């Protein structure tokens, strides 16, 4: 039987795919009507390359990344909310939006997801999550609705595709 010899094998770029997953555990945020607000995430589930800090992902490996944010939008007033947004920001500017329009019963939580594939340069590019609710009354929050069984439902994930 023969012997396989490999010289100068460089596979670091092939397997260096940074990824992270974070969630809002107990950090409820109250939003003002019509104002895009940065969403904070207080619990890291994993961060394979140490690139997630201060609710911001700044990868150190260039490439295309898949990002997804799922947020529970809540308003205490009936029929008062007209627009709900979850937004991915790249380098301080809106990159991808999700918009839901509806009026709902008081205390109703609506999950609004946004996802995108975003090119990252591996040095200075960063991604954050923002939220906005446009409403006429009530208290509007990004918060888990434990009364409806949404336990730890606000999350933000990302990983390098290549």
Order of alpha helices (4+ residues) and beta strands (2+ residues): alpha-beta-beta-beta-beta-beta-beta-beta-beta-beta-beta-beta-beta-beta
